Amino acid sequence: MPLYDFHCPACNADFERLVRRDDVPACPACGHAAPERRLAAPVAPGTSADVLAAARRAAAREGHFSNYSRAERAKTR
């Protein structure tokens, strides 16, 4: 089931739900039965904190500290 973004024209609320393609959920704020399905904004891959932390650990193991700030470099040495 895909994650869809919805907009309620009755109360101007935005929300997202994991629904089947043909299902339309009610608005959680006001209960309106026909919110508009919106296109979801794409998320760039690799921007989560866990992915960044893993990349930093891998770089530190290899001796590369270019992706660390100056304050973080001082802590690792």
N, CA, C and O atoms as a Tripos MOL2 file, in Angstrom:
@<TRIPOS>MOLECULE
protein
  308   307    77     0     0
PROTEIN
NO_CHARGES

@<TRIPOS>ATOM
      1 N           0.8450   -1.1800    0.0000 N.3       1 MET1
      2 CA          0.0000    0.0000    0.0000 C.3       1 MET1
      3 C           0.8880    1.2400    0.0000 C.2       1 MET1
      4 O           1.7920    1.3540    0.8280 O.2       1 MET1
      5 N           0.6410    2.1560   -0.9090 N.am      2 PRO2
      6 CA          1.4500    3.3740   -0.9660 C.3       2 PRO2
      7 C           0.9810    4.4340    0.0320 C.2       2 PRO2
      8 O          -0.1540    4.4210    0.5070 O.2       2 PRO2
      9 N           1.8920    5.3370    0.3240 N.am      3 LEU3
     10 CA          1.6220    6.4610    1.2100 C.3       3 LEU3
     11 C           1.1880    7.6410    0.3530 C.2       3 LEU3
     12 O           1.9150    8.0530   -0.5510 O.2       3 LEU3
     13 N           0.0120    8.1860    0.6300 N.am      4 TYR4
     14 CA         -0.5190    9.3030   -0.1440 C.3       4 TYR4
     15 C          -0.6720   10.5380    0.7260 C.2       4 TYR4
     16 O          -0.9360   10.4340    1.9230 O.2       4 TYR4
     17 N          -0.5040   11.7080    0.1200 N.am      5 ASP5
     18 CA         -0.7840   12.9860    0.7740 C.3       5 ASP5
     19 C          -2.2010   13.3920    0.4190 C.2       5 ASP5
     20 O          -2.6450   13.2000   -0.7140 O.2       5 ASP5
     21 N          -2.9130   13.9560    1.3900 N.am      6 PHE6
     22 CA         -4.2780   14.4190    1.1720 C.3       6 PHE6
     23 C          -4.4170   15.8420    1.6790 C.2       6 PHE6
     24 O          -3.6840   16.2740    2.5690 O.2       6 PHE6
     25 N          -5.3730   16.5670    1.0970 N.am      7 HIS7
     26 CA         -5.7160   17.9280    1.5350 C.3       7 HIS7
     27 C          -7.2240   17.9900    1.6960 C.2       7 HIS7
     28 O          -7.9660   17.6050    0.7930 O.2       7 HIS7
     29 N          -7.6720   18.4680    2.8300 N.am      8 CYS8
     30 CA         -9.1040   18.5920    3.0880 C.3       8 CYS8
     31 C          -9.5620   20.0010    2.7210 C.2       8 CYS8
     32 O          -9.0940   20.9680    3.3220 O.2       8 CYS8
     33 N         -10.4660   20.1420    1.7500 N.am      9 PRO9
     34 CA        -10.9530   21.4770    1.3860 C.3       9 PRO9
     35 C         -11.8840   22.0750    2.4410 C.2       9 PRO9
     36 O         -12.0790   23.2900    2.4680 O.2       9 PRO9
     37 N         -12.4570   21.2480    3.3020 N.am     10 ALA10
     38 CA        -13.3860   21.7500    4.3080 C.3      10 ALA10
     39 C         -12.6710   22.4810    5.4420 C.2      10 ALA10
     40 O         -13.1230   23.5390    5.8790 O.2      10 ALA10
     41 N         -11.5450   21.9170    5.9270 N.am     11 CYS11
     42 CA        -10.8590   22.5390    7.0640 C.3      11 CYS11
     43 C          -9.4290   22.9640    6.7290 C.2      11 CYS11
     44 O          -8.7130   23.4660    7.5950 O.2      11 CYS11
     45 N          -9.0140   22.7670    5.4850 N.am     12 ASN12
     46 CA         -7.6920   23.1730    4.9930 C.3      12 ASN12
     47 C          -6.5490   22.4120    5.6780 C.2      12 ASN12
     48 O          -5.4450   22.9390    5.8190 O.2      12 ASN12
     49 N          -6.8200   21.1730    6.1010 N.am     13 ALA13
     50 CA         -5.8050   20.3530    6.7520 C.3      13 ALA13
     51 C          -5.0670   19.5010    5.7190 C.2      13 ALA13
     52 O          -5.6620   19.0510    4.7400 O.2      13 ALA13
     53 N          -3.7880   19.2860    5.9380 N.am     14 ASP14
     54 CA         -2.9870   18.3870    5.1150 C.3      14 ASP14
     55 C          -2.5990   17.1940    5.9770 C.2      14 ASP14
     56 O          -2.2300   17.3530    7.1410 O.2      14 ASP14
     57 N          -2.6870   15.9910    5.3950 N.am     15 PHE15
     58 CA         -2.3150   14.7790    6.1200 C.3      15 PHE15
     59 C          -1.8960   13.7140    5.1310 C.2      15 PHE15
     60 O          -2.1420   13.8350    3.9310 O.2      15 PHE15
     61 N          -1.2600   12.6700    5.6380 N.am     16 GLU16
     62 CA         -0.8630   11.5620    4.7860 C.3      16 GLU16
     63 C          -1.3480   10.2630    5.3900 C.2      16 GLU16
     64 O          -1.4180   10.1140    6.6100 O.2      16 GLU16
     65 N          -1.6840    9.3190    4.5160 N.am     17 ARG17
     66 CA         -2.1950    8.0270    4.9580 C.3      17 ARG17
     67 C          -1.6520    6.9260    4.0560 C.2      17 ARG17
     68 O          -1.3840    7.1380    2.8730 O.2      17 ARG17
     69 N          -1.5020    5.7650    4.6400 N.am     18 LEU18
     70 CA         -1.1200    4.5730    3.9210 C.3      18 LEU18
     71 C          -2.4220    3.8710    3.5340 C.2      18 LEU18
     72 O          -3.0640    3.2440    4.3760 O.2      18 LEU18
     73 N          -2.8130    3.9760    2.2580 N.am     19 VAL19
     74 CA         -4.1070    3.4470    1.8020 C.3      19 VAL19
     75 C          -3.9440    2.7020    0.4780 C.2      19 VAL19
     76 O          -2.9560    2.8700   -0.2380 O.2      19 VAL19
     77 N          -4.9360    1.8830    0.1800 N.am     20 ARG20
     78 CA         -4.9830    1.2590   -1.1350 C.3      20 ARG20
     79 C          -5.3020    2.3340   -2.1610 C.2      20 ARG20
     80 O          -5.8200    3.3990   -1.8250 O.2      20 ARG20
     81 N          -4.9900    2.0430   -3.3970 N.am     21 ARG21
     82 CA         -5.1120    3.0410   -4.4610 C.3      21 ARG21
     83 C          -6.5180    3.6490   -4.5780 C.2      21 ARG21
     84 O          -6.6500    4.8510   -4.8100 O.2      21 ARG21
     85 N          -7.5450    2.8460   -4.4220 N.am     22 ASP22
     86 CA         -8.9180    3.3340   -4.6070 C.3      22 ASP22
     87 C          -9.5750    3.8300   -3.3310 C.2      22 ASP22
     88 O         -10.6430    4.4400   -3.3900 O.2      22 ASP22
     89 N          -8.9650    3.5850   -2.1790 N.am     23 ASP23
     90 CA         -9.5470    4.0190   -0.9100 C.3      23 ASP23
     91 C          -9.3210    5.5110   -0.6880 C.2      23 ASP23
     92 O          -8.2700    6.0550   -1.0280 O.2      23 ASP23
     93 N         -10.3210    6.1540   -0.1140 N.am     24 VAL24
     94 CA        -10.2040    7.5710    0.2480 C.3      24 VAL24
     95 C         -10.5440    7.6930    1.7270 C.2      24 VAL24
     96 O         -11.6870    7.4500    2.1140 O.2      24 VAL24
     97 N          -9.5720    8.0650    2.5640 N.am     25 PRO25
     98 CA         -9.8450    8.1550    4.0020 C.3      25 PRO25
     99 C         -10.6000    9.4380    4.3390 C.2      25 PRO25
    100 O         -10.6030   10.3940    3.5640 O.2      25 PRO25
    101 N         -11.2270    9.4420    5.4860 N.am     26 ALA26
    102 CA        -11.8670   10.6610    5.9850 C.3      26 ALA26
    103 C         -10.7960   11.5500    6.5960 C.2      26 ALA26
    104 O          -9.7640   11.0640    7.0600 O.2      26 ALA26
    105 N         -11.0440   12.8420    6.5950 N.am     27 CYS27
    106 CA        -10.1100   13.7990    7.1840 C.3      27 CYS27
    107 C         -10.0380   13.5600    8.6890 C.2      27 CYS27
    108 O         -11.0750   13.5070    9.3490 O.2      27 CYS27
    109 N          -8.8240   13.4130    9.2500 N.am     28 PRO28
    110 CA         -8.7160   13.1800   10.6950 C.3      28 PRO28
    111 C          -9.0710   14.4040   11.5280 C.2      28 PRO28
    112 O          -9.3860   14.2650   12.7100 O.2      28 PRO28
    113 N          -9.0280   15.6000   10.9410 N.am     29 ALA29
    114 CA         -9.3110   16.8200   11.7050 C.3      29 ALA29
    115 C         -10.8020   17.1020   11.8040 C.2      29 ALA29
    116 O         -11.3070   17.4440   12.8740 O.2      29 ALA29
    117 N         -11.5150   16.9550   10.6680 N.am     30 CYS30
    118 CA        -12.9270   17.3420   10.6930 C.3      30 CYS30
    119 C         -13.8730   16.2170   10.2750 C.2      30 CYS30
    120 O         -15.0880   16.3490   10.4270 O.2      30 CYS30
    121 N         -13.3350   15.1120    9.7500 N.am     31 GLY31
    122 CA        -14.1800   14.0010    9.3510 C.3      31 GLY31
    123 C         -14.7570   14.1140    7.9580 C.2      31 GLY31
    124 O         -15.5770   13.2810    7.5710 O.2      31 GLY31
    125 N         -14.3580   15.1170    7.1880 N.am     32 HIS32
    126 CA        -14.8410   15.2940    5.8140 C.3      32 HIS32
    127 C         -14.5530   14.0280    5.0160 C.2      32 HIS32
    128 O         -13.4520   13.4840    5.0990 O.2      32 HIS32
    129 N         -15.5300   13.5520    4.2440 N.am     33 ALA33
    130 CA        -15.4270   12.2500    3.5990 C.3      33 ALA33
    131 C         -14.7020   12.2640    2.2660 C.2      33 ALA33
    132 O         -14.3990   11.1950    1.7370 O.2      33 ALA33
    133 N         -14.4100   13.4360    1.6970 N.am     34 ALA34
    134 CA        -13.8170   13.4620    0.3610 C.3      34 ALA34
    135 C         -12.6230   14.4160    0.2700 C.2      34 ALA34
    136 O         -12.7040   15.4210   -0.4370 O.2      34 ALA34
    137 N         -11.5170   14.1290    0.9680 N.am     35 PRO35
    138 CA        -10.3320   14.9810    0.8070 C.3      35 PRO35
    139 C          -9.6920   14.7590   -0.5580 C.2      35 PRO35
    140 O          -9.8890   13.7170   -1.1850 O.2      35 PRO35
    141 N          -8.9340   15.7360   -1.0080 N.am     36 GLU36
    142 CA         -8.2710   15.6650   -2.3150 C.3      36 GLU36
    143 C          -6.9410   14.9280   -2.1660 C.2      36 GLU36
    144 O          -6.1820   15.1800   -1.2300 O.2      36 GLU36
    145 N          -6.6710   14.0170   -3.0980 N.am     37 ARG37
    146 CA         -5.3790   13.3360   -3.0900 C.3      37 ARG37
    147 C          -4.3710   14.2530   -3.7640 C.2      37 ARG37
    148 O          -4.6380   14.7900   -4.8390 O.2      37 ARG37
    149 N          -3.2220   14.4300   -3.1410 N.am     38 ARG38
    150 CA         -2.1680   15.3040   -3.6620 C.3      38 ARG38
    151 C          -0.9530   14.4850   -4.0550 C.2      38 ARG38
    152 O          -0.7550   13.3730   -3.5650 O.2      38 ARG38
    153 N          -0.1550   15.0310   -4.9270 N.am     39 LEU39
    154 CA          1.1190   14.4140   -5.2550 C.3      39 LEU39
    155 C           2.0800   14.6590   -4.1050 C.2      39 LEU39
    156 O           2.2000   15.7820   -3.6150 O.2      39 LEU39
    157 N           2.7490   13.6310   -3.6860 N.am     40 ALA40
    158 CA          3.7050   13.7610   -2.5940 C.3      40 ALA40
    159 C           5.0160   14.3060   -3.1290 C.2      40 ALA40
    160 O           5.4420   13.9360   -4.2220 O.2      40 ALA40
    161 N           5.6500   15.1710   -2.3800 N.am     41 ALA41
    162 CA          6.9570   15.6980   -2.7610 C.3      41 ALA41
    163 C           7.9970   14.5990   -2.6050 C.2      41 ALA41
    164 O           8.0280   13.9250   -1.5750 O.2      41 ALA41
    165 N           8.8390   14.4070   -3.5950 N.am     42 PRO42
    166 CA          9.8630   13.3650   -3.4570 C.3      42 PRO42
    167 C          10.9050   13.7450   -2.4150 C.2      42 PRO42
    168 O          11.2000   14.9220   -2.2100 O.2      42 PRO42
    169 N          11.4480   12.7440   -1.7710 N.am     43 VAL43
    170 CA         12.4710   12.9460   -0.7570 C.3      43 VAL43
    171 C          13.8030   12.4960   -1.3350 C.2      43 VAL43
    172 O          13.9170   11.3960   -1.8760 O.2      43 VAL43
    173 N          14.7880   13.3390   -1.2190 N.am     44 ALA44
    174 CA         16.1130   12.9880   -1.7320 C.3      44 ALA44
    175 C          16.6760   11.8130   -0.9500 C.2      44 ALA44
    176 O          16.5780   11.7910    0.2770 O.2      44 ALA44
    177 N          17.2620   10.8410   -1.6280 N.am     45 PRO45
    178 CA         17.7990    9.6900   -0.8990 C.3      45 PRO45
    179 C          19.0390   10.0650   -0.0960 C.2      45 PRO45
    180 O          19.8090   10.9400   -0.4920 O.2      45 PRO45
    181 N          19.2170    9.4040    1.0120 N.am     46 GLY46
    182 CA         20.4220    9.5770    1.8010 C.3      46 GLY46
    183 C          20.4620   10.8070    2.6680 C.2      46 GLY46
    184 O          21.5510   11.2810    2.9910 O.2      46 GLY46
    185 N          19.3310   11.3460    3.0620 N.am     47 THR47
    186 CA         19.3590   12.5360    3.9020 C.3      47 THR47
    187 C          18.9720   12.2480    5.3500 C.2      47 THR47
    188 O          18.9580   13.1590    6.1780 O.2      47 THR47
    189 N          18.6610   11.0010    5.6600 N.am     48 SER48
    190 CA         18.2740   10.7220    7.0350 C.3      48 SER48
    191 C          19.4970   10.7440    7.9400 C.2      48 SER48
    192 O          20.6220   10.5330    7.4860 O.2      48 SER48
    193 N          19.2750   10.9920    9.1800 N.am     49 ALA49
    194 CA         20.3780   11.0890   10.1450 C.3      49 ALA49
    195 C          21.1310    9.7700   10.2620 C.2      49 ALA49
    196 O          22.3490    9.7720   10.4370 O.2      49 ALA49
    197 N          20.4290    8.6460   10.1700 N.am     50 ASP50
    198 CA         21.0920    7.3430   10.2740 C.3      50 ASP50
    199 C          22.0240    7.0890    9.1020 C.2      50 ASP50
    200 O          23.1220    6.5630    9.2860 O.2      50 ASP50
    201 N          21.5970    7.4580    7.8920 N.am     51 VAL51
    202 CA         22.4420    7.2600    6.7140 C.3      51 VAL51
    203 C          23.6790    8.1440    6.7980 C.2      51 VAL51
    204 O          24.7820    7.7010    6.4780 O.2      51 VAL51
    205 N          23.5040    9.3830    7.2220 N.am     52 LEU52
    206 CA         24.6440   10.2880    7.3660 C.3      52 LEU52
    207 C          25.6110    9.8040    8.4470 C.2      52 LEU52
    208 O          26.8280    9.8710    8.2760 O.2      52 LEU52
    209 N          25.0690    9.3250    9.5420 N.am     53 ALA53
    210 CA         25.9250    8.8260   10.6190 C.3      53 ALA53
    211 C          26.7170    7.6100   10.1530 C.2      53 ALA53
    212 O          27.9000    7.4860   10.4720 O.2      53 ALA53
    213 N          26.0900    6.7210    9.4120 N.am     54 ALA54
    214 CA         26.7930    5.5370    8.9030 C.3      54 ALA54
    215 C          27.8960    5.9420    7.9250 C.2      54 ALA54
    216 O          28.9820    5.3640    7.9460 O.2      54 ALA54
    217 N          27.6300    6.9170    7.0770 N.am     55 ALA55
    218 CA         28.6420    7.3910    6.1290 C.3      55 ALA55
    219 C          29.8140    8.0310    6.8650 C.2      55 ALA55
    220 O          30.9650    7.8440    6.4700 O.2      55 ALA55
    221 N          29.5410    8.7730    7.9160 N.am     56 ARG56
    222 CA         30.6150    9.3910    8.6930 C.3      56 ARG56
    223 C          31.4620    8.3440    9.3960 C.2      56 ARG56
    224 O          32.6870    8.4610    9.4390 O.2      56 ARG56
    225 N          30.8140    7.3140    9.9520 N.am     57 ARG57
    226 CA         31.5780    6.2490   10.6010 C.3      57 ARG57
    227 C          32.4760    5.5290    9.6020 C.2      57 ARG57
    228 O          33.6320    5.2320    9.9040 O.2      57 ARG57
    229 N          31.9470    5.2490    8.4120 N.am     58 ALA58
    230 CA         32.7470    4.5810    7.3830 C.3      58 ALA58
    231 C          33.9180    5.4510    6.9600 C.2      58 ALA58
    232 O          35.0280    4.9470    6.7860 O.2      58 ALA58
    233 N          33.6910    6.7490    6.7920 N.am     59 ALA59
    234 CA         34.7710    7.6640    6.4060 C.3      59 ALA59
    235 C          35.8220    7.7500    7.5070 C.2      59 ALA59
    236 O          37.0170    7.8030    7.2160 O.2      59 ALA59
    237 N          35.3930    7.7640    8.7610 N.am     60 ALA60
    238 CA         36.3490    7.8430    9.8680 C.3      60 ALA60
    239 C          37.2030    6.5830    9.9460 C.2      60 ALA60
    240 O          38.3970    6.6580   10.2350 O.2      60 ALA60
    241 N          36.5880    5.4080    9.6850 N.am     61 ARG61
    242 CA         37.3600    4.1650    9.6810 C.3      61 ARG61
    243 C          38.4520    4.1950    8.6190 C.2      61 ARG61
    244 O          39.5340    3.6380    8.8050 O.2      61 ARG61
    245 N          38.1480    4.8630    7.4910 N.am     62 GLU62
    246 CA         39.1070    4.9490    6.3910 C.3      62 GLU62
    247 C          40.0590    6.1250    6.5430 C.2      62 GLU62
    248 O          40.9560    6.3010    5.7180 O.2      62 GLU62
    249 N          39.8790    6.9320    7.5810 N.am     63 GLY63
    250 CA         40.7710    8.0530    7.8140 C.3      63 GLY63
    251 C          40.3920    9.3300    7.0860 C.2      63 GLY63
    252 O          41.2050   10.2510    6.9990 O.2      63 GLY63
    253 N          39.1750    9.4060    6.5610 N.am     64 HIS64
    254 CA         38.7090   10.6090    5.8610 C.3      64 HIS64
    255 C          37.8310   11.4170    6.7990 C.2      64 HIS64
    256 O          36.7940   10.9350    7.2550 O.2      64 HIS64
    257 N          38.2360   12.6300    7.0850 N.am     65 PHE65
    258 CA         37.4730   13.4720    7.9840 C.3      65 PHE65
    259 C          36.9160   14.7080    7.2900 C.2      65 PHE65
    260 O          36.5020   15.6520    7.9630 O.2      65 PHE65
    261 N          36.8970   14.7240    5.9590 N.am     66 SER66
    262 CA         36.4610   15.9070    5.2270 C.3      66 SER66
    263 C          34.9690   16.1720    5.3890 C.2      66 SER66
    264 O          34.5340   17.3090    5.2090 O.2      66 SER66
    265 N          34.1700   15.1590    5.7230 N.am     67 ASN67
    266 CA         32.7380   15.3690    5.8760 C.3      67 ASN67
    267 C          32.3490   15.7390    7.3090 C.2      67 ASN67
    268 O          31.1610   15.8430    7.6150 O.2      67 ASN67
    269 N          33.3260   15.9370    8.1820 N.am     68 TYR68
    270 CA         33.0870   16.3670    9.5510 C.3      68 TYR68
    271 C          33.3030   17.8810    9.6590 C.2      68 TYR68
    272 O          34.0990   18.4560    8.9170 O.2      68 TYR68
    273 N          32.5900   18.5130   10.5840 N.am     69 SER69
    274 CA         32.8410   19.9260   10.8610 C.3      69 SER69
    275 C          34.1480   20.0350   11.6420 C.2      69 SER69
    276 O          34.6680   19.0230   12.1140 O.2      69 SER69
    277 N          34.6770   21.2280   11.7840 N.am     70 ARG70
    278 CA         35.9370   21.4210   12.5280 C.3      70 ARG70
    279 C          35.8130   20.9550   13.9650 C.2      70 ARG70
    280 O          36.7420   20.3530   14.5050 O.2      70 ARG70
    281 N          34.6700   21.2280   14.5960 N.am     71 ALA71
    282 CA         34.4660   20.8190   15.9820 C.3      71 ALA71
    283 C          34.4340   19.2960   16.0980 C.2      71 ALA71
    284 O          34.9570   18.7320   17.0590 O.2      71 ALA71
    285 N          33.8270   18.6430   15.1300 N.am     72 GLU72
    286 CA         33.7630   17.1780   15.1620 C.3      72 GLU72
    287 C          35.1410   16.5620   14.8690 C.2      72 GLU72
    288 O          35.4910   15.5270   15.4360 O.2      72 GLU72
    289 N          35.9010   17.1850   14.0040 N.am     73 ARG73
    290 CA         37.2550   16.6860   13.7040 C.3      73 ARG73
    291 C          38.1200   16.7170   14.9520 C.2      73 ARG73
    292 O          38.9070   15.8010   15.1880 O.2      73 ARG73
    293 N          37.9800   17.7680   15.7520 N.am     74 ALA74
    294 CA         38.7910   17.9050   16.9680 C.3      74 ALA74
    295 C          38.4450   16.7950   17.9680 C.2      74 ALA74
    296 O          39.3220   16.3430   18.7050 O.2      74 ALA74
    297 N          37.1880   16.3510   18.0070 N.am     75 LYS75
    298 CA         36.7690   15.3000   18.9250 C.3      75 LYS75
    299 C          37.3130   13.9350   18.5150 C.2      75 LYS75
    300 O          37.5660   13.0910   19.3750 O.2      75 LYS75
    301 N          37.4960   13.7070   17.2150 N.am     76 THR76
    302 CA         37.8790   12.3890   16.7410 C.3      76 THR76
    303 C          39.3840   12.1530   16.7820 C.2      76 THR76
    304 O          39.8230   11.0120   16.6460 O.2      76 THR76
    305 N          40.1670   13.1760   16.9610 N.am     77 ARG77
    306 CA         41.6280   13.0060   16.9380 C.3      77 ARG77
    307 C          42.2070   12.8910   18.2950 C.2      77 ARG77
    308 O          43.4210   12.7450   18.4380 O.2      77 ARG77
@<TRIPOS>BOND
     1     1     2 1
     2     2     3 1
     3     3     4 2
     4     3     5 am
     5     5     6 1
     6     6     7 1
     7     7     8 2
     8     7     9 am
     9     9    10 1
    10    10    11 1
    11    11    12 2
    12    11    13 am
    13    13    14 1
    14    14    15 1
    15    15    16 2
    16    15    17 am
    17    17    18 1
    18    18    19 1
    19    19    20 2
    20    19    21 am
    21    21    22 1
    22    22    23 1
    23    23    24 2
    24    23    25 am
    25    25    26 1
    26    26    27 1
    27    27    28 2
    28    27    29 am
    29    29    30 1
    30    30    31 1
    31    31    32 2
    32    31    33 am
    33    33    34 1
    34    34    35 1
    35    35    36 2
    36    35    37 am
    37    37    38 1
    38    38    39 1
    39    39    40 2
    40    39    41 am
    41    41    42 1
    42    42    43 1
    43    43    44 2
    44    43    45 am
    45    45    46 1
    46    46    47 1
    47    47    48 2
    48    47    49 am
    49    49    50 1
    50    50    51 1
    51    51    52 2
    52    51    53 am
    53    53    54 1
    54    54    55 1
    55    55    56 2
    56    55    57 am
    57    57    58 1
    58    58    59 1
    59    59    60 2
    60    59    61 am
    61    61    62 1
    62    62    63 1
    63    63    64 2
    64    63    65 am
    65    65    66 1
    66    66    67 1
    67    67    68 2
    68    67    69 am
    69    69    70 1
    70    70    71 1
    71    71    72 2
    72    71    73 am
    73    73    74 1
    74    74    75 1
    75    75    76 2
    76    75    77 am
    77    77    78 1
    78    78    79 1
    79    79    80 2
    80    79    81 am
    81    81    82 1
    82    82    83 1
    83    83    84 2
    84    83    85 am
    85    85    86 1
    86    86    87 1
    87    87    88 2
    88    87    89 am
    89    89    90 1
    90    90    91 1
    91    91    92 2
    92    91    93 am
    93    93    94 1
    94    94    95 1
    95    95    96 2
    96    95    97 am
    97    97    98 1
    98    98    99 1
    99    99   100 2
   100    99   101 am
   101   101   102 1
   102   102   103 1
   103   103   104 2
   104   103   105 am
   105   105   106 1
   106   106   107 1
   107   107   108 2
   108   107   109 am
   109   109   110 1
   110   110   111 1
   111   111   112 2
   112   111   113 am
   113   113   114 1
   114   114   115 1
   115   115   116 2
   116   115   117 am
   117   117   118 1
   118   118   119 1
   119   119   120 2
   120   119   121 am
   121   121   122 1
   122   122   123 1
   123   123   124 2
   124   123   125 am
   125   125   126 1
   126   126   127 1
   127   127   128 2
   128   127   129 am
   129   129   130 1
   130   130   131 1
   131   131   132 2
   132   131   133 am
   133   133   134 1
   134   134   135 1
   135   135   136 2
   136   135   137 am
   137   137   138 1
   138   138   139 1
   139   139   140 2
   140   139   141 am
   141   141   142 1
   142   142   143 1
   143   143   144 2
   144   143   145 am
   145   145   146 1
   146   146   147 1
   147   147   148 2
   148   147   149 am
   149   149   150 1
   150   150   151 1
   151   151   152 2
   152   151   153 am
   153   153   154 1
   154   154   155 1
   155   155   156 2
   156   155   157 am
   157   157   158 1
   158   158   159 1
   159   159   160 2
   160   159   161 am
   161   161   162 1
   162   162   163 1
   163   163   164 2
   164   163   165 am
   165   165   166 1
   166   166   167 1
   167   167   168 2
   168   167   169 am
   169   169   170 1
   170   170   171 1
   171   171   172 2
   172   171   173 am
   173   173   174 1
   174   174   175 1
   175   175   176 2
   176   175   177 am
   177   177   178 1
   178   178   179 1
   179   179   180 2
   180   179   181 am
   181   181   182 1
   182   182   183 1
   183   183   184 2
   184   183   185 am
   185   185   186 1
   186   186   187 1
   187   187   188 2
   188   187   189 am
   189   189   190 1
   190   190   191 1
   191   191   192 2
   192   191   193 am
   193   193   194 1
   194   194   195 1
   195   195   196 2
   196   195   197 am
   197   197   198 1
   198   198   199 1
   199   199   200 2
   200   199   201 am
   201   201   202 1
   202   202   203 1
   203   203   204 2
   204   203   205 am
   205   205   206 1
   206   206   207 1
   207   207   208 2
   208   207   209 am
   209   209   210 1
   210   210   211 1
   211   211   212 2
   212   211   213 am
   213   213   214 1
   214   214   215 1
   215   215   216 2
   216   215   217 am
   217   217   218 1
   218   218   219 1
   219   219   220 2
   220   219   221 am
   221   221   222 1
   222   222   223 1
   223   223   224 2
   224   223   225 am
   225   225   226 1
   226   226   227 1
   227   227   228 2
   228   227   229 am
   229   229   230 1
   230   230   231 1
   231   231   232 2
   232   231   233 am
   233   233   234 1
   234   234   235 1
   235   235   236 2
   236   235   237 am
   237   237   238 1
   238   238   239 1
   239   239   240 2
   240   239   241 am
   241   241   242 1
   242   242   243 1
   243   243   244 2
   244   243   245 am
   245   245   246 1
   246   246   247 1
   247   247   248 2
   248   247   249 am
   249   249   250 1
   250   250   251 1
   251   251   252 2
   252   251   253 am
   253   253   254 1
   254   254   255 1
   255   255   256 2
   256   255   257 am
   257   257   258 1
   258   258   259 1
   259   259   260 2
   260   259   261 am
   261   261   262 1
   262   262   263 1
   263   263   264 2
   264   263   265 am
   265   265   266 1
   266   266   267 1
   267   267   268 2
   268   267   269 am
   269   269   270 1
   270   270   271 1
   271   271   272 2
   272   271   273 am
   273   273   274 1
   274   274   275 1
   275   275   276 2
   276   275   277 am
   277   277   278 1
   278   278   279 1
   279   279   280 2
   280   279   281 am
   281   281   282 1
   282   282   283 1
   283   283   284 2
   284   283   285 am
   285   285   286 1
   286   286   287 1
   287   287   288 2
   288   287   289 am
   289   289   290 1
   290   290   291 1
   291   291   292 2
   292   291   293 am
   293   293   294 1
   294   294   295 1
   295   295   296 2
   296   295   297 am
   297   297   298 1
   298   298   299 1
   299   299   300 2
   300   299   301 am
   301   301   302 1
   302   302   303 1
   303   303   304 2
   304   303   305 am
   305   305   306 1
   306   306   307 1
   307   307   308 2
@<TRIPOS>SUBSTRUCTURE
     1 MET1         2 RESIDUE 1 A MET
     2 PRO2         6 RESIDUE 1 A PRO
     3 LEU3        10 RESIDUE 1 A LEU
     4 TYR4        14 RESIDUE 1 A TYR
     5 ASP5        18 RESIDUE 1 A ASP
     6 PHE6        22 RESIDUE 1 A PHE
     7 HIS7        26 RESIDUE 1 A HIS
     8 CYS8        30 RESIDUE 1 A CYS
     9 PRO9        34 RESIDUE 1 A PRO
    10 ALA10       38 RESIDUE 1 A ALA
    11 CYS11       42 RESIDUE 1 A CYS
    12 ASN12       46 RESIDUE 1 A ASN
    13 ALA13       50 RESIDUE 1 A ALA
    14 ASP14       54 RESIDUE 1 A ASP
    15 PHE15       58 RESIDUE 1 A PHE
    16 GLU16       62 RESIDUE 1 A GLU
    17 ARG17       66 RESIDUE 1 A ARG
    18 LEU18       70 RESIDUE 1 A LEU
    19 VAL19       74 RESIDUE 1 A VAL
    20 ARG20       78 RESIDUE 1 A ARG
    21 ARG21       82 RESIDUE 1 A ARG
    22 ASP22       86 RESIDUE 1 A ASP
    23 ASP23       90 RESIDUE 1 A ASP
    24 VAL24       94 RESIDUE 1 A VAL
    25 PRO25       98 RESIDUE 1 A PRO
    26 ALA26      102 RESIDUE 1 A ALA
    27 CYS27      106 RESIDUE 1 A CYS
    28 PRO28      110 RESIDUE 1 A PRO
    29 ALA29      114 RESIDUE 1 A ALA
    30 CYS30      118 RESIDUE 1 A CYS
    31 GLY31      122 RESIDUE 1 A GLY
    32 HIS32      126 RESIDUE 1 A HIS
    33 ALA33      130 RESIDUE 1 A ALA
    34 ALA34      134 RESIDUE 1 A ALA
    35 PRO35      138 RESIDUE 1 A PRO
    36 GLU36      142 RESIDUE 1 A GLU
    37 ARG37      146 RESIDUE 1 A ARG
    38 ARG38      150 RESIDUE 1 A ARG
    39 LEU39      154 RESIDUE 1 A LEU
    40 ALA40      158 RESIDUE 1 A ALA
    41 ALA41      162 RESIDUE 1 A ALA
    42 PRO42      166 RESIDUE 1 A PRO
    43 VAL43      170 RESIDUE 1 A VAL
    44 ALA44      174 RESIDUE 1 A ALA
    45 PRO45      178 RESIDUE 1 A PRO
    46 GLY46      182 RESIDUE 1 A GLY
    47 THR47      186 RESIDUE 1 A THR
    48 SER48      190 RESIDUE 1 A SER
    49 ALA49      194 RESIDUE 1 A ALA
    50 ASP50      198 RESIDUE 1 A ASP
    51 VAL51      202 RESIDUE 1 A VAL
    52 LEU52      206 RESIDUE 1 A LEU
    53 ALA53      210 RESIDUE 1 A ALA
    54 ALA54      214 RESIDUE 1 A ALA
    55 ALA55      218 RESIDUE 1 A ALA
    56 ARG56      222 RESIDUE 1 A ARG
    57 ARG57      226 RESIDUE 1 A ARG
    58 ALA58      230 RESIDUE 1 A ALA
    59 ALA59      234 RESIDUE 1 A ALA
    60 ALA60      238 RESIDUE 1 A ALA
    61 ARG61      242 RESIDUE 1 A ARG
    62 GLU62      246 RESIDUE 1 A GLU
    63 GLY63      250 RESIDUE 1 A GLY
    64 HIS64      254 RESIDUE 1 A HIS
    65 PHE65      258 RESIDUE 1 A PHE
    66 SER66      262 RESIDUE 1 A SER
    67 ASN67      266 RESIDUE 1 A ASN
    68 TYR68      270 RESIDUE 1 A TYR
    69 SER69      274 RESIDUE 1 A SER
    70 ARG70      278 RESIDUE 1 A ARG
    71 ALA71      282 RESIDUE 1 A ALA
    72 GLU72      286 RESIDUE 1 A GLU
    73 ARG73      290 RESIDUE 1 A ARG
    74 ALA74      294 RESIDUE 1 A ALA
    75 LYS75      298 RESIDUE 1 A LYS
    76 THR76      302 RESIDUE 1 A THR
    77 ARG77      306 RESIDUE 1 A ARG
